[in-house]
């Protein structure tokens, strides 16, 4: 995975085979991502590379992450559900999203229009972190999580957030799929193959 934020804006995150190719999703939203980067850095947040993507922190605490998807690029707040959002412009990735909320962009004009709001929401997100507020995670009931997958969730908070934002049915599908093999290596291989789909909010049997 990319460990340098500067490289992300050129080659992508390194989490899929499209890394450093013309087909990388970062290439599609290159101008929008660079504009968003300038806006975010102007708020005083520290830029780091985490999980292959630019992550912005305050005093070591994750505030938001910048990412590229097929249909849009996004500014995603780790504790977005705690933001007041008086303008109703934050997007809940799925109906079951517990923590993540995002701004989605498909053009430079929209970014320019929302600059004041982006800065205000970042300020509020920092205050939420300073106050130590927490978002309750949604447990997966009745279906055991293979320890190999639990290890990945513990290691990667972005993956954890993405998994718990899936619908219960999609979560169940992945857990059953991961639990079926008897050998740990086979379970690990299935998990590694499915991680990009989970990060994109796609179910096991959904079309990519």
N, C-alpha and C positions, 0 to 999 in steps of 0.2 A: 504493500500500500504506500501511497505517497506520504512522505514525512516532511515535505517542504511546502508550505502554503503557496509560494510562488509557482511551484511546478504544477500544482493542482489546476491553476488557471490556464495552463498550457496543455497538459497531458491528461488531466482527470485524476480520479481518486486511486486508480489501480486495483479496484475490487472486482473488475470483470475483464473479459478478453478484449474489450473495446479500448482499453487503456492506450493512450498515445497513438490513436488512429483517428482518421477523419470522421469516423462514425461515433466517437465518444460524445456523450450528451453534453459535456462541458463546451465542446466546440460549437454546438448549436446555440448556446446561450452565452457565448463569450463576452459580448459587449454588456449585456445585462448583469452578468456576474461581476464584472469589473466595476461597474457603476455602484452596485450594491456594496461591494467591498469598500469603496471610498467612503460611502455614507456610514457604514458600520465603524470603520476605523476612526472617523471623525468624532465618534461618541466617546472615545477613550478606552474602548475594550481592547484587550490583548488578543492578538491573532496567533493561533497555534494550529498545527496539523494534528487532528485526531481522527482515527478510523479512516484516514485517507482524505479527509475533507477539512476545509477551513472552519475551525471552531473558535468562537470568541468568548473570552472569559473575563471575569472580574474577581481579582484576588483569589485566583485558583479555582473559582467556581464556574461551571459551564452555564452560559447564558443563552447562546443561540448557535446555530450551525448554518452554513451556506451550502446549498446543494443543487444539483441539476437533475431533472427528470426528463422523460421523453416529451411531455406536453408542456412543461413549464420549468422555471427555476424558482427556488424558494428560500426564504429566510424562515427558519424553523426555531421556535422558542421551546426550550426544554420544559419549562413550566408555563406554557402558554395558556393553559386552562385557568390559571389564576389571574391572568390579565383581565382588566375590566372590559376592554374593547368597546368603548362607547360608540364608535363609528361603525361597528359591525363589519369590519373588513378582514378580520382573521378567519382562516379556514380551518375547520376540523377535518383532518385527513380522512377519517372514516367515522361512521356514526358511533363506533365504540372507542374512539380515541379518548384516553383518560388525561394525558398530560400535554402532548404536543399540539401546538397551534402554529399556523404558518401564514405568511404573506406569499401569494403565488403571483408570478409575473411572466408575461409573454411578450412584452415590448418595453422599450426605453421610456416611452411617454407615460406609462402608468407608474413607473418608478419615480420619475420626476414629480408627478402629481402627488405621490404619497410620501415624499421625503420628510415633511414635518411630522407625519404620523409615525413613520418608521422610527425616527429619533425619539419621539415621546414614548412609544411602546418599549423601546430598548431601555430608556430611563426607568420606566415602571418595572421592567423585568429585573433590573439590577436591584431596585429597592425591595422587590420580593425576595431575592436571594439574600440580601443583607438581613432581612427580617427572619430568615430561616424557615420560611413557609414550605410545606411539603405537599406533594400531590400523592394521594393514595393510589398505589398500583392495583390493577385489576387482576386477581388471581385466576389461574386456570383450574377450574374445579373438576374433580373426578377423573382426570387423565394425568397419569404420572409423567413428569418431564425427565427424559433420559439424562443421566448425569453429564454426558458429553455435550448435550445441548444447554444444560444449565450452566456449564462452565463457560460456554460462548456468551450466554446472556450476562453472566457476571463480569466477563471481561470487556464486553462491548455495550455500553449503555444505549448507543444509537440503535443497535440491533434489538436490544431489549424493548426499547420504546416502540420500535416498528412492529415487533411481534405482538405486544399487548394492545396495539392499535388495530390489529386484524379482528375481523368478526369472530365470535366464538366458534363458528363452524370451520373457518379457515385455520384457527389455532388447533382445533381438534384434528383436522386433516394432517397437519404437519406433525403433531405429536404422535399420532398413530403410525405415520410413515417412518418417523425416526425410531420408534420403539420396536418395529417389526424384526429387524435383523438381530441375530443372536450374537454376532461378533461386534466388538467395539469399533474395529476399523471400518466395518461396513456402515455402522451408524454414523461415524465421523464423516465418511465420504458423502453420505446422503445429506447431512447437515451442511457441509461445505458447499455442495451443489445448490442447495436451496436458499442459502443466505441472500444472494442477490435478489431473488424473488420476494423474500420477506421484506427487504429494505425498500423495494418498489411497491409494497402494499398489495402484492399479488398472491393469491391462494395457490395451493399445490396443483390444482387442476384448472386454474384459470389460464386463459391465453396470455402469453407474454406480450 
